[in-house]
Amino acid sequence: MTVRNEAPTEGAGEALEVWIDQDLCTGDGICAQYAPEVFELDIDGLAYVKSADDELLQDVGASAPVPLPLLQDVVDSAKECPGDCIHVRRVSDRVEVYGPDAE
């Protein structure tokens, strides 16, 4: 696994949320290794995001806030994900800043 040492700058200081496209999830678990506070593998072998109170969010397209102290871990998860299924977007305009659809 490759980990960036510099802090992410895109979206820094803005409220961000993350969601996983389970249709593309390979169940590799890299996301849960990087940020277990945000991601978890369920019994179906797929990764899901977790709410701030540690509840697994299994609805299609469910998103969770990205805590600023975990931003780097969430970004690394998106970059290292073999399924390219992790999407990080700004809450304000829903523009993807990290992940496969980031501009």
SEFIZA-3560 file (N, C-alpha, C; in Angstrom, 3 decimals):
REM SEFIZA-3560
<numar><xx>0.831</xx><yy>-1.175</yy><zz>0.000</zz><atom>N</atom></numar>
<numar><xx>0.000</xx><yy>0.000</yy><zz>0.000</zz><atom>CA</atom></numar>
<numar><xx>0.874</xx><yy>1.236</yy><zz>0.000</zz><atom>C</atom></numar>
<numar><xx>0.437</xx><yy>2.221</yy><zz>-0.767</zz><atom>N</atom></numar>
<numar><xx>1.157</xx><yy>3.478</yy><zz>-0.840</zz><atom>CA</atom></numar>
<numar><xx>0.397</xx><yy>4.522</yy><zz>-0.039</zz><atom>C</atom></numar>
<numar><xx>1.115</xx><yy>5.240</yy><zz>0.786</zz><atom>N</atom></numar>
<numar><xx>0.494</xx><yy>6.277</yy><zz>1.598</zz><atom>CA</atom></numar>
<numar><xx>1.166</xx><yy>7.592</yy><zz>1.283</zz><atom>C</atom></numar>
<numar><xx>0.363</xx><yy>8.609</yy><zz>1.013</zz><atom>N</atom></numar>
<numar><xx>0.907</xx><yy>9.932</yy><zz>0.767</zz><atom>CA</atom></numar>
<numar><xx>1.287</xx><yy>10.566</yy><zz>2.093</zz><atom>C</atom></numar>
<numar><xx>2.378</xx><yy>11.294</yy><zz>2.098</zz><atom>N</atom></numar>
<numar><xx>2.821</xx><yy>11.964</yy><zz>3.314</zz><atom>CA</atom></numar>
<numar><xx>2.278</xx><yy>13.378</yy><zz>3.426</zz><atom>C</atom></numar>
<numar><xx>1.944</xx><yy>13.993</yy><zz>2.287</zz><atom>N</atom></numar>
<numar><xx>1.435</xx><yy>15.352</yy><zz>2.352</zz><atom>CA</atom></numar>
<numar><xx>-0.068</xx><yy>15.317</yy><zz>2.569</zz><atom>C</atom></numar>
<numar><xx>-0.571</xx><yy>16.352</yy><zz>3.227</zz><atom>N</atom></numar>
<numar><xx>-2.001</xx><yy>16.433</yy><zz>3.512</zz><atom>CA</atom></numar>
<numar><xx>-2.751</xx><yy>16.787</yy><zz>2.240</zz><atom>C</atom></numar>
<numar><xx>-3.945</xx><yy>16.252</yy><zz>2.059</zz><atom>N</atom></numar>
<numar><xx>-4.728</xx><yy>16.613</yy><zz>0.895</zz><atom>CA</atom></numar>
<numar><xx>-5.115</xx><yy>18.084</yy><zz>0.964</zz><atom>C</atom></numar>
<numar><xx>-5.182</xx><yy>18.729</yy><zz>-0.186</zz><atom>N</atom></numar>
<numar><xx>-5.535</xx><yy>20.144</yy><zz>-0.211</zz><atom>CA</atom></numar>
<numar><xx>-6.905</xx><yy>20.375</yy><zz>-0.821</zz><atom>C</atom></numar>
<numar><xx>-7.312</xx><yy>19.565</yy><zz>-1.778</zz><atom>N</atom></numar>
<numar><xx>-8.623</xx><yy>19.734</yy><zz>-2.405</zz><atom>CA</atom></numar>
<numar><xx>-9.713</xx><yy>19.477</yy><zz>-1.374</zz><atom>C</atom></numar>
<numar><xx>-10.586</xx><yy>20.442</yy><zz>-1.190</zz><atom>N</atom></numar>
<numar><xx>-11.691</xx><yy>20.278</yy><zz>-0.260</zz><atom>CA</atom></numar>
<numar><xx>-11.315</xx><yy>20.516</yy><zz>1.192</zz><atom>C</atom></numar>
<numar><xx>-10.032</xx><yy>20.771</yy><zz>1.474</zz><atom>N</atom></numar>
<numar><xx>-9.612</xx><yy>20.987</yy><zz>2.860</zz><atom>CA</atom></numar>
<numar><xx>-10.340</xx><yy>22.202</yy><zz>3.418</zz><atom>C</atom></numar>
<numar><xx>-10.865</xx><yy>22.069</yy><zz>4.618</zz><atom>N</atom></numar>
<numar><xx>-11.586</xx><yy>23.151</yy><zz>5.256</zz><atom>CA</atom></numar>
<numar><xx>-13.067</xx><yy>23.166</yy><zz>4.921</zz><atom>C</atom></numar>
<numar><xx>-13.486</xx><yy>22.377</yy><zz>3.944</zz><atom>N</atom></numar>
<numar><xx>-14.891</xx><yy>22.285</yy><zz>3.585</zz><atom>CA</atom></numar>
<numar><xx>-15.452</xx><yy>20.969</yy><zz>4.111</zz><atom>C</atom></numar>
<numar><xx>-16.744</xx><yy>20.942</yy><zz>4.364</zz><atom>N</atom></numar>
<numar><xx>-17.381</xx><yy>19.711</yy><zz>4.803</zz><atom>CA</atom></numar>
<numar><xx>-17.385</xx><yy>18.714</yy><zz>3.646</zz><atom>C</atom></numar>
<numar><xx>-16.878</xx><yy>17.512</yy><zz>3.914</zz><atom>N</atom></numar>
<numar><xx>-16.824</xx><yy>16.459</yy><zz>2.905</zz><atom>CA</atom></numar>
<numar><xx>-17.608</xx><yy>15.247</yy><zz>3.379</zz><atom>C</atom></numar>
<numar><xx>-18.083</xx><yy>14.473</yy><zz>2.420</zz><atom>N</atom></numar>
<numar><xx>-18.756</xx><yy>13.217</yy><zz>2.721</zz><atom>CA</atom></numar>
<numar><xx>-18.199</xx><yy>12.149</yy><zz>1.797</zz><atom>C</atom></numar>
<numar><xx>-18.359</xx><yy>10.901</yy><zz>2.211</zz><atom>N</atom></numar>
<numar><xx>-17.845</xx><yy>9.782</yy><zz>1.436</zz><atom>CA</atom></numar>
<numar><xx>-18.955</xx><yy>8.758</yy><zz>1.248</zz><atom>C</atom></numar>
<numar><xx>-18.949</xx><yy>8.116</yy><zz>0.095</zz><atom>N</atom></numar>
<numar><xx>-19.886</xx><yy>7.025</yy><zz>-0.158</zz><atom>CA</atom></numar>
<numar><xx>-19.181</xx><yy>5.970</yy><zz>-0.999</zz><atom>C</atom></numar>
<numar><xx>-19.720</xx><yy>4.773</yy><zz>-0.964</zz><atom>N</atom></numar>
<numar><xx>-19.142</xx><yy>3.639</yy><zz>-1.691</zz><atom>CA</atom></numar>
<numar><xx>-20.173</xx><yy>3.094</yy><zz>-2.675</zz><atom>C</atom></numar>
<numar><xx>-19.718</xx><yy>2.852</yy><zz>-3.901</zz><atom>N</atom></numar>
<numar><xx>-20.553</xx><yy>2.202</yy><zz>-4.902</zz><atom>CA</atom></numar>
<numar><xx>-20.353</xx><yy>0.694</yy><zz>-4.733</zz><atom>C</atom></numar>
<numar><xx>-21.274</xx><yy>0.041</yy><zz>-4.039</zz><atom>N</atom></numar>
<numar><xx>-21.138</xx><yy>-1.391</yy><zz>-3.758</zz><atom>CA</atom></numar>
<numar><xx>-21.127</xx><yy>-2.238</yy><zz>-5.026</zz><atom>C</atom></numar>
<numar><xx>-21.677</xx><yy>-1.743</yy><zz>-6.128</zz><atom>N</atom></numar>
<numar><xx>-21.647</xx><yy>-2.499</yy><zz>-7.380</zz><atom>CA</atom></numar>
<numar><xx>-20.220</xx><yy>-2.676</yy><zz>-7.892</zz><atom>C</atom></numar>
<numar><xx>-19.317</xx><yy>-1.788</yy><zz>-7.495</zz><atom>N</atom></numar>
<numar><xx>-17.923</xx><yy>-1.857</yy><zz>-7.929</zz><atom>CA</atom></numar>
<numar><xx>-16.980</xx><yy>-2.384</yy><zz>-6.844</zz><atom>C</atom></numar>
<numar><xx>-17.477</xx><yy>-2.516</yy><zz>-5.629</zz><atom>N</atom></numar>
<numar><xx>-16.639</xx><yy>-2.940</yy><zz>-4.500</zz><atom>CA</atom></numar>
<numar><xx>-16.128</xx><yy>-4.367</yy><zz>-4.711</zz><atom>C</atom></numar>
<numar><xx>-14.816</xx><yy>-4.543</yy><zz>-4.522</zz><atom>N</atom></numar>
<numar><xx>-14.199</xx><yy>-5.863</yy><zz>-4.663</zz><atom>CA</atom></numar>
<numar><xx>-14.109</xx><yy>-6.601</yy><zz>-3.330</zz><atom>C</atom></numar>
<numar><xx>-14.446</xx><yy>-5.912</yy><zz>-2.240</zz><atom>N</atom></numar>
<numar><xx>-14.367</xx><yy>-6.533</yy><zz>-0.920</zz><atom>CA</atom></numar>
<numar><xx>-12.952</xx><yy>-6.727</yy><zz>-0.435</zz><atom>C</atom></numar>
<numar><xx>-12.018</xx><yy>-6.006</yy><zz>-1.010</zz><atom>N</atom></numar>
<numar><xx>-10.605</xx><yy>-6.126</yy><zz>-0.655</zz><atom>CA</atom></numar>
<numar><xx>-10.330</xx><yy>-5.688</yy><zz>0.784</zz><atom>C</atom></numar>
<numar><xx>-11.062</xx><yy>-4.699</yy><zz>1.267</zz><atom>N</atom></numar>
<numar><xx>-10.923</xx><yy>-4.259</yy><zz>2.659</zz><atom>CA</atom></numar>
<numar><xx>-9.848</xx><yy>-3.224</yy><zz>2.913</zz><atom>C</atom></numar>
<numar><xx>-9.221</xx><yy>-2.709</yy><zz>1.863</zz><atom>N</atom></numar>
<numar><xx>-8.187</xx><yy>-1.686</yy><zz>2.052</zz><atom>CA</atom></numar>
<numar><xx>-8.767</xx><yy>-0.475</yy><zz>2.776</zz><atom>C</atom></numar>
<numar><xx>-9.987</xx><yy>-0.105</yy><zz>2.427</zz><atom>N</atom></numar>
<numar><xx>-10.598</xx><yy>1.071</yy><zz>3.051</zz><atom>CA</atom></numar>
<numar><xx>-10.742</xx><yy>0.880</yy><zz>4.560</zz><atom>C</atom></numar>
<numar><xx>-11.173</xx><yy>-0.308</yy><zz>4.969</zz><atom>N</atom></numar>
<numar><xx>-11.336</xx><yy>-0.581</yy><zz>6.397</zz><atom>CA</atom></numar>
<numar><xx>-9.992</xx><yy>-0.646</yy><zz>7.118</zz><atom>C</atom></numar>
<numar><xx>-8.935</xx><yy>-0.990</yy><zz>6.397</zz><atom>N</atom></numar>
<numar><xx>-7.603</xx><yy>-0.980</yy><zz>6.995</zz><atom>CA</atom></numar>
<numar><xx>-7.122</xx><yy>0.448</yy><zz>7.216</zz><atom>C</atom></numar>
<numar><xx>-7.344</xx><yy>1.310</yy><zz>6.242</zz><atom>N</atom></numar>
<numar><xx>-6.916</xx><yy>2.706</yy><zz>6.342</zz><atom>CA</atom></numar>
<numar><xx>-7.761</xx><yy>3.493</yy><zz>7.340</zz><atom>C</atom></numar>
<numar><xx>-9.072</xx><yy>3.337</yy><zz>7.284</zz><atom>N</atom></numar>
<numar><xx>-9.970</xx><yy>4.163</yy><zz>8.094</zz><atom>CA</atom></numar>
<numar><xx>-11.107</xx><yy>3.326</yy><zz>8.677</zz><atom>C</atom></numar>
<numar><xx>-10.804</xx><yy>2.492</yy><zz>9.673</zz><atom>N</atom></numar>
<numar><xx>-11.851</xx><yy>1.641</yy><zz>10.249</zz><atom>CA</atom></numar>
<numar><xx>-12.957</xx><yy>2.431</yy><zz>10.950</zz><atom>C</atom></numar>
<numar><xx>-12.694</xx><yy>3.688</yy><zz>11.257</zz><atom>N</atom></numar>
<numar><xx>-13.729</xx><yy>4.532</yy><zz>11.869</zz><atom>CA</atom></numar>
<numar><xx>-14.779</xx><yy>4.949</yy><zz>10.850</zz><atom>C</atom></numar>
<numar><xx>-14.441</xx><yy>4.854</yy><zz>9.554</zz><atom>N</atom></numar>
<numar><xx>-15.321</xx><yy>5.322</yy><zz>8.489</zz><atom>CA</atom></numar>
<numar><xx>-15.871</xx><yy>4.170</yy><zz>7.651</zz><atom>C</atom></numar>
<numar><xx>-15.078</xx><yy>3.117</yy><zz>7.460</zz><atom>N</atom></numar>
<numar><xx>-15.455</xx><yy>2.009</yy><zz>6.576</zz><atom>CA</atom></numar>
<numar><xx>-15.494</xx><yy>0.688</yy><zz>7.335</zz><atom>C</atom></numar>
<numar><xx>-16.366</xx><yy>-0.207</yy><zz>6.870</zz><atom>N</atom></numar>
<numar><xx>-16.437</xx><yy>-1.551</yy><zz>7.463</zz><atom>CA</atom></numar>
<numar><xx>-16.938</xx><yy>-2.531</yy><zz>6.411</zz><atom>C</atom></numar>
<numar><xx>-16.389</xx><yy>-3.747</yy><zz>6.434</zz><atom>N</atom></numar>
<numar><xx>-16.899</xx><yy>-4.812</yy><zz>5.576</zz><atom>CA</atom></numar>
<numar><xx>-18.069</xx><yy>-5.475</yy><zz>6.282</zz><atom>C</atom></numar>
<numar><xx>-19.123</xx><yy>-5.724</yy><zz>5.536</zz><atom>N</atom></numar>
<numar><xx>-20.291</xx><yy>-6.377</yy><zz>6.102</zz><atom>CA</atom></numar>
<numar><xx>-20.226</xx><yy>-7.874</yy><zz>5.804</zz><atom>C</atom></numar>
<numar><xx>-21.180</xx><yy>-8.603</yy><zz>6.292</zz><atom>N</atom></numar>
<numar><xx>-21.229</xx><yy>-10.053</yy><zz>6.120</zz><atom>CA</atom></numar>
<numar><xx>-21.308</xx><yy>-10.438</yy><zz>4.638</zz><atom>C</atom></numar>
<numar><xx>-21.808</xx><yy>-9.530</yy><zz>3.786</zz><atom>N</atom></numar>
<numar><xx>-21.890</xx><yy>-9.808</yy><zz>2.353</zz><atom>CA</atom></numar>
<numar><xx>-20.536</xx><yy>-9.652</yy><zz>1.649</zz><atom>C</atom></numar>
<numar><xx>-19.500</xx><yy>-9.247</yy><zz>2.409</zz><atom>N</atom></numar>
<numar><xx>-18.163</xx><yy>-9.110</yy><zz>1.849</zz><atom>CA</atom></numar>
<numar><xx>-17.889</xx><yy>-7.773</yy><zz>1.189</zz><atom>C</atom></numar>
<numar><xx>-18.854</xx><yy>-6.869</yy><zz>1.244</zz><atom>N</atom></numar>
<numar><xx>-18.696</xx><yy>-5.552</yy><zz>0.634</zz><atom>CA</atom></numar>
<numar><xx>-18.453</xx><yy>-4.487</yy><zz>1.694</zz><atom>C</atom></numar>
<numar><xx>-17.811</xx><yy>-3.403</yy><zz>1.275</zz><atom>N</atom></numar>
<numar><xx>-17.522</xx><yy>-2.303</yy><zz>2.188</zz><atom>CA</atom></numar>
<numar><xx>-18.680</xx><yy>-1.310</yy><zz>2.206</zz><atom>C</atom></numar>
<numar><xx>-18.887</xx><yy>-0.725</yy><zz>3.371</zz><atom>N</atom></numar>
<numar><xx>-19.912</xx><yy>0.299</yy><zz>3.579</zz><atom>CA</atom></numar>
<numar><xx>-19.318</xx><yy>1.405</yy><zz>4.436</zz><atom>C</atom></numar>
<numar><xx>-19.919</xx><yy>2.593</yy><zz>4.347</zz><atom>N</atom></numar>
<numar><xx>-19.516</xx><yy>3.672</yy><zz>5.240</zz><atom>CA</atom></numar>
<numar><xx>-20.289</xx><yy>3.548</yy><zz>6.545</zz><atom>C</atom></numar>
<numar><xx>-19.739</xx><yy>4.178</yy><zz>7.579</zz><atom>N</atom></numar>
<numar><xx>-20.380</xx><yy>4.157</yy><zz>8.891</zz><atom>CA</atom></numar>
<numar><xx>-20.742</xx><yy>5.578</yy><zz>9.295</zz><atom>C</atom></numar>
<numar><xx>-21.835</xx><yy>5.689</yy><zz>10.013</zz><atom>N</atom></numar>
<numar><xx>-22.256</xx><yy>6.992</yy><zz>10.517</zz><atom>CA</atom></numar>
<numar><xx>-21.333</xx><yy>7.418</yy><zz>11.657</zz><atom>C</atom></numar>
<numar><xx>-21.499</xx><yy>8.653</yy><zz>12.105</zz><atom>N</atom></numar>
<numar><xx>-20.680</xx><yy>9.177</yy><zz>13.200</zz><atom>CA</atom></numar>
<numar><xx>-20.870</xx><yy>8.369</yy><zz>14.481</zz><atom>C</atom></numar>
<numar><xx>-22.033</xx><yy>7.712</yy><zz>14.619</zz><atom>N</atom></numar>
<numar><xx>-22.265</xx><yy>6.886</yy><zz>15.815</zz><atom>CA</atom></numar>
<numar><xx>-21.995</xx><yy>5.403</yy><zz>15.539</zz><atom>C</atom></numar>
<numar><xx>-21.155</xx><yy>5.114</yy><zz>14.526</zz><atom>N</atom></numar>
<numar><xx>-20.631</xx><yy>3.784</yy><zz>14.234</zz><atom>CA</atom></numar>
<numar><xx>-21.672</xx><yy>2.819</yy><zz>13.652</zz><atom>C</atom></numar>
<numar><xx>-22.762</xx><yy>3.348</yy><zz>13.111</zz><atom>N</atom></numar>
<numar><xx>-23.789</xx><yy>2.515</yy><zz>12.495</zz><atom>CA</atom></numar>
<numar><xx>-23.447</xx><yy>2.280</yy><zz>11.018</zz><atom>C</atom></numar>
<numar><xx>-23.512</xx><yy>1.032</yy><zz>10.583</zz><atom>N</atom></numar>
<numar><xx>-23.258</xx><yy>0.676</yy><zz>9.190</zz><atom>CA</atom></numar>
<numar><xx>-24.404</xx><yy>1.196</yy><zz>8.329</zz><atom>C</atom></numar>
<numar><xx>-24.070</xx><yy>1.970</yy><zz>7.290</zz><atom>N</atom></numar>
<numar><xx>-25.086</xx><yy>2.563</yy><zz>6.417</zz><atom>CA</atom></numar>
<numar><xx>-25.173</xx><yy>1.739</yy><zz>5.138</zz><atom>C</atom></numar>
<numar><xx>-26.234</xx><yy>0.953</yy><zz>5.009</zz><atom>N</atom></numar>
<numar><xx>-26.343</xx><yy>0.004</yy><zz>3.911</zz><atom>CA</atom></numar>
<numar><xx>-27.282</xx><yy>0.441</yy><zz>2.794</zz><atom>C</atom></numar>
<numar><xx>-27.912</xx><yy>1.594</yy><zz>2.904</zz><atom>N</atom></numar>
<numar><xx>-28.770</xx><yy>2.071</yy><zz>1.826</zz><atom>CA</atom></numar>
<numar><xx>-27.905</xx><yy>2.429</yy><zz>0.621</zz><atom>C</atom></numar>
<numar><xx>-28.416</xx><yy>2.185</yy><zz>-0.571</zz><atom>N</atom></numar>
<numar><xx>-27.689</xx><yy>2.513</yy><zz>-1.800</zz><atom>CA</atom></numar>
<numar><xx>-27.375</xx><yy>4.011</yy><zz>-1.816</zz><atom>C</atom></numar>
<numar><xx>-26.114</xx><yy>4.340</yy><zz>-2.022</zz><atom>N</atom></numar>
<numar><xx>-25.689</xx><yy>5.735</yy><zz>-2.087</zz><atom>CA</atom></numar>
<numar><xx>-25.566</xx><yy>6.430</yy><zz>-0.747</zz><atom>C</atom></numar>
<numar><xx>-25.687</xx><yy>5.668</yy><zz>0.351</zz><atom>N</atom></numar>
<numar><xx>-25.575</xx><yy>6.289</yy><zz>1.671</zz><atom>CA</atom></numar>
<numar><xx>-24.197</xx><yy>6.921</yy><zz>1.833</zz><atom>C</atom></numar>
<numar><xx>-24.182</xx><yy>8.104</yy><zz>2.412</zz><atom>N</atom></numar>
<numar><xx>-22.916</xx><yy>8.797</yy><zz>2.611</zz><atom>CA</atom></numar>
<numar><xx>-22.715</xx><yy>9.094</yy><zz>4.087</zz><atom>C</atom></numar>
<numar><xx>-21.462</xx><yy>9.324</yy><zz>4.435</zz><atom>N</atom></numar>
<numar><xx>-21.099</xx><yy>9.642</yy><zz>5.814</zz><atom>CA</atom></numar>
<numar><xx>-20.146</xx><yy>10.828</yy><zz>5.788</zz><atom>C</atom></numar>
<numar><xx>-20.207</xx><yy>11.666</yy><zz>6.819</zz><atom>N</atom></numar>
<numar><xx>-19.270</xx><yy>12.786</yy><zz>6.884</zz><atom>CA</atom></numar>
<numar><xx>-17.841</xx><yy>12.279</yy><zz>7.044</zz><atom>C</atom></numar>
<numar><xx>-16.904</xx><yy>13.023</yy><zz>6.461</zz><atom>N</atom></numar>
<numar><xx>-15.488</xx><yy>12.692</yy><zz>6.612</zz><atom>CA</atom></numar>
<numar><xx>-14.932</xx><yy>13.564</yy><zz>7.734</zz><atom>C</atom></numar>
<numar><xx>-14.583</xx><yy>12.959</yy><zz>8.881</zz><atom>N</atom></numar>
<numar><xx>-13.989</xx><yy>13.754</yy><zz>9.960</zz><atom>CA</atom></numar>
<numar><xx>-12.630</xx><yy>14.290</yy><zz>9.512</zz><atom>C</atom></numar>
<numar><xx>-12.386</xx><yy>15.570</yy><zz>9.736</zz><atom>N</atom></numar>
<numar><xx>-11.155</xx><yy>16.196</yy><zz>9.273</zz><atom>CA</atom></numar>
<numar><xx>-9.896</xx><yy>15.441</yy><zz>9.700</zz><atom>C</atom></numar>
<numar><xx>-9.815</xx><yy>14.934</yy><zz>10.938</zz><atom>N</atom></numar>
<numar><xx>-8.600</xx><yy>14.193</yy><zz>11.314</zz><atom>CA</atom></numar>
<numar><xx>-8.392</xx><yy>12.911</yy><zz>10.502</zz><atom>C</atom></numar>
<numar><xx>-9.444</xx><yy>12.405</yy><zz>9.857</zz><atom>N</atom></numar>
<numar><xx>-9.348</xx><yy>11.170</yy><zz>9.081</zz><atom>CA</atom></numar>
<numar><xx>-9.323</xx><yy>11.425</yy><zz>7.577</zz><atom>C</atom></numar>
<numar><xx>-9.269</xx><yy>12.681</yy><zz>7.164</zz><atom>N</atom></numar>
<numar><xx>-9.317</xx><yy>13.005</yy><zz>5.748</zz><atom>CA</atom></numar>
<numar><xx>-8.225</xx><yy>12.297</yy><zz>4.958</zz><atom>C</atom></numar>
<numar><xx>-7.003</xx><yy>12.338</yy><zz>5.433</zz><atom>N</atom></numar>
<numar><xx>-5.898</xx><yy>11.702</yy><zz>4.704</zz><atom>CA</atom></numar>
<numar><xx>-6.142</xx><yy>10.199</yy><zz>4.557</zz><atom>C</atom></numar>
<numar><xx>-6.626</xx><yy>9.541</yy><zz>5.616</zz><atom>N</atom></numar>
<numar><xx>-6.895</xx><yy>8.100</yy><zz>5.557</zz><atom>CA</atom></numar>
<numar><xx>-8.005</xx><yy>7.777</yy><zz>4.552</zz><atom>C</atom></numar>
<numar><xx>-9.033</xx><yy>8.619</yy><zz>4.514</zz><atom>N</atom></numar>
<numar><xx>-10.139</xx><yy>8.402</yy><zz>3.579</zz><atom>CA</atom></numar>
<numar><xx>-9.660</xx><yy>8.625</yy><zz>2.143</zz><atom>C</atom></numar>
<numar><xx>-8.853</xx><yy>9.656</yy><zz>1.929</zz><atom>N</atom></numar>
<numar><xx>-8.309</xx><yy>9.928</yy><zz>0.593</zz><atom>CA</atom></numar>
<numar><xx>-7.413</xx><yy>8.781</yy><zz>0.145</zz><atom>C</atom></numar>
<numar><xx>-6.546</xx><yy>8.297</yy><zz>1.041</zz><atom>N</atom></numar>
<numar><xx>-5.686</xx><yy>7.159</yy><zz>0.701</zz><atom>CA</atom></numar>
<numar><xx>-6.522</xx><yy>5.929</yy><zz>0.367</zz><atom>C</atom></numar>
<numar><xx>-7.616</xx><yy>5.727</yy><zz>1.086</zz><atom>N</atom></numar>
<numar><xx>-8.519</xx><yy>4.611</yy><zz>0.795</zz><atom>CA</atom></numar>
<numar><xx>-9.062</xx><yy>4.713</yy><zz>-0.622</zz><atom>C</atom></numar>
<numar><xx>-9.500</xx><yy>5.916</yy><zz>-0.995</zz><atom>N</atom></numar>
<numar><xx>-10.048</xx><yy>6.117</yy><zz>-2.334</zz><atom>CA</atom></numar>
<numar><xx>-8.987</xx><yy>5.887</yy><zz>-3.406</zz><atom>C</atom></numar>
<numar><xx>-7.779</xx><yy>6.345</yy><zz>-3.158</zz><atom>N</atom></numar>
<numar><xx>-6.705</xx><yy>6.201</yy><zz>-4.143</zz><atom>CA</atom></numar>
<numar><xx>-6.245</xx><yy>4.754</yy><zz>-4.287</zz><atom>C</atom></numar>
<numar><xx>-6.244</xx><yy>3.992</yy><zz>-3.209</zz><atom>N</atom></numar>
<numar><xx>-5.731</xx><yy>2.627</yy><zz>-3.226</zz><atom>CA</atom></numar>
<numar><xx>-6.797</xx><yy>1.576</yy><zz>-3.532</zz><atom>C</atom></numar>
<numar><xx>-8.041</xx><yy>1.958</yy><zz>-3.541</zz><atom>N</atom></numar>
<numar><xx>-9.137</xx><yy>1.006</yy><zz>-3.742</zz><atom>CA</atom></numar>
<numar><xx>-9.045</xx><yy>0.356</yy><zz>-5.116</zz><atom>C</atom></numar>
<numar><xx>-8.925</xx><yy>-0.977</yy><zz>-5.184</zz><atom>N</atom></numar>
<numar><xx>-8.832</xx><yy>-1.655</yy><zz>-6.482</zz><atom>CA</atom></numar>
<numar><xx>-10.126</xx><yy>-1.599</yy><zz>-7.283</zz><atom>C</atom></numar>
<numar><xx>-11.248</xx><yy>-1.364</yy><zz>-6.624</zz><atom>N</atom></numar>
<numar><xx>-12.525</xx><yy>-1.293</yy><zz>-7.334</zz><atom>CA</atom></numar>
<numar><xx>-12.903</xx><yy>0.110</yy><zz>-7.778</zz><atom>C</atom></numar>
<numar><xx>-12.084</xx><yy>1.097</yy><zz>-7.410</zz><atom>N</atom></numar>
<numar><xx>-12.407</xx><yy>2.506</yy><zz>-7.717</zz><atom>CA</atom></numar>
<numar><xx>-13.852</xx><yy>2.821</yy><zz>-7.363</zz><atom>C</atom></numar>
<numar><xx>-14.244</xx><yy>2.456</yy><zz>-6.149</zz><atom>N</atom></numar>
<numar><xx>-15.642</xx><yy>2.614</yy><zz>-5.761</zz><atom>CA</atom></numar>
<numar><xx>-15.860</xx><yy>3.614</yy><zz>-4.629</zz><atom>C</atom></numar>
<numar><xx>-14.798</xx><yy>4.248</yy><zz>-4.145</zz><atom>N</atom></numar>
<numar><xx>-14.917</xx><yy>5.192</yy><zz>-3.028</zz><atom>CA</atom></numar>
<numar><xx>-14.954</xx><yy>6.608</yy><zz>-3.585</zz><atom>C</atom></numar>
<numar><xx>-15.986</xx><yy>7.345</yy><zz>-3.213</zz><atom>N</atom></numar>
<numar><xx>-16.220</xx><yy>8.695</yy><zz>-3.719</zz><atom>CA</atom></numar>
<numar><xx>-16.249</xx><yy>9.678</yy><zz>-2.550</zz><atom>C</atom></numar>
<numar><xx>-15.420</xx><yy>10.710</yy><zz>-2.630</zz><atom>N</atom></numar>
<numar><xx>-15.392</xx><yy>11.763</yy><zz>-1.615</zz><atom>CA</atom></numar>
<numar><xx>-15.828</xx><yy>13.047</yy><zz>-2.302</zz><atom>C</atom></numar>
<numar><xx>-16.864</xx><yy>13.675</yy><zz>-1.751</zz><atom>N</atom></numar>
<numar><xx>-17.388</xx><yy>14.881</yy><zz>-2.381</zz><atom>CA</atom></numar>
<numar><xx>-17.658</xx><yy>15.964</yy><zz>-1.345</zz><atom>C</atom></numar>
<numar><xx>-17.680</xx><yy>17.203</yy><zz>-1.848</zz><atom>N</atom></numar>
<numar><xx>-18.044</xx><yy>18.332</yy><zz>-0.994</zz><atom>CA</atom></numar>
<numar><xx>-19.528</xx><yy>18.238</yy><zz>-0.690</zz><atom>C</atom></numar>
<numar><xx>-19.892</xx><yy>18.541</yy><zz>0.529</zz><atom>N</atom></numar>
<numar><xx>-21.302</xx><yy>18.523</yy><zz>0.917</zz><atom>CA</atom></numar>
<numar><xx>-22.044</xx><yy>19.675</yy><zz>0.246</zz><atom>C</atom></numar>
<numar><xx>-21.394</xx><yy>20.831</yy><zz>0.140</zz><atom>N</atom></numar>
<numar><xx>-22.061</xx><yy>22.041</yy><zz>-0.345</zz><atom>CA</atom></numar>
<numar><xx>-22.609</xx><yy>21.920</yy><zz>-1.767</zz><atom>C</atom></numar>
<numar><xx>-21.838</xx><yy>21.325</yy><zz>-2.673</zz><atom>N</atom></numar>
<numar><xx>-22.289</xx><yy>21.242</yy><zz>-4.064</zz><atom>CA</atom></numar>
<numar><xx>-22.225</xx><yy>19.825</yy><zz>-4.638</zz><atom>C</atom></numar>
<numar><xx>-21.853</xx><yy>18.859</yy><zz>-3.804</zz><atom>N</atom></numar>
<numar><xx>-21.788</xx><yy>17.441</yy><zz>-4.167</zz><atom>CA</atom></numar>
<numar><xx>-20.802</xx><yy>17.152</yy><zz>-5.301</zz><atom>C</atom></numar>
<numar><xx>-19.802</xx><yy>17.999</yy><zz>-5.452</zz><atom>N</atom></numar>
<numar><xx>-18.758</xx><yy>17.780</yy><zz>-6.444</zz><atom>CA</atom></numar>
<numar><xx>-17.718</xx><yy>16.832</yy><zz>-5.859</zz><atom>C</atom></numar>
<numar><xx>-17.402</xx><yy>15.790</yy><zz>-6.623</zz><atom>N</atom></numar>
<numar><xx>-16.421</xx><yy>14.804</yy><zz>-6.176</zz><atom>CA</atom></numar>
<numar><xx>-15.020</xx><yy>15.409</yy><zz>-6.219</zz><atom>C</atom></numar>
<numar><xx>-14.306</xx><yy>15.327</yy><zz>-5.094</zz><atom>N</atom></numar>
<numar><xx>-12.953</xx><yy>15.881</yy><zz>-5.023</zz><atom>CA</atom></numar>
<numar><xx>-11.882</xx><yy>14.790</yy><zz>-4.968</zz><atom>C</atom></numar>
<numar><xx>-12.265</xx><yy>13.587</yy><zz>-4.568</zz><atom>N</atom></numar>
<numar><xx>-11.378</xx><yy>12.421</yy><zz>-4.585</zz><atom>CA</atom></numar>
<numar><xx>-12.207</xx><yy>11.235</yy><zz>-5.018</zz><atom>C</atom></numar>
<numar><xx>-11.601</xx><yy>10.359</yy><zz>-5.800</zz><atom>N</atom></numar>
<numar><xx>-12.290</xx><yy>9.172</yy><zz>-6.274</zz><atom>CA</atom></numar>
<numar><xx>-12.304</xx><yy>9.127</yy><zz>-7.791</zz><atom>C</atom></numar>
<numar><xx>-12.967</xx><yy>8.121</yy><zz>-8.345</zz><atom>N</atom></numar>
<numar><xx>-12.912</xx><yy>7.901</yy><zz>-9.794</zz><atom>CA</atom></numar>
<numar><xx>-13.560</xx><yy>8.992</yy><zz>-10.633</zz><atom>C</atom></numar>
<numar><xx>-14.480</xx><yy>9.761</yy><zz>-10.061</zz><atom>N</atom></numar>
<numar><xx>-15.152</xx><yy>10.812</yy><zz>-10.824</zz><atom>CA</atom></numar>
<numar><xx>-14.648</xx><yy>12.206</yy><zz>-10.486</zz><atom>C</atom></numar>
<numar><xx>-13.546</xx><yy>12.301</yy><zz>-9.746</zz><atom>N</atom></numar>
<numar><xx>-12.996</xx><yy>13.609</yy><zz>-9.373</zz><atom>CA</atom></numar>
<numar><xx>-12.466</xx><yy>14.315</yy><zz>-10.607</zz><atom>C</atom></numar>
<numar><xx>-12.683</xx><yy>15.607</yy><zz>-10.629</zz><atom>N</atom></numar>
<numar><xx>-12.225</xx><yy>16.403</yy><zz>-11.782</zz><atom>CA</atom></numar>
<numar><xx>-10.783</xx><yy>16.795</yy><zz>-11.635</zz><atom>C</atom></numar>
//
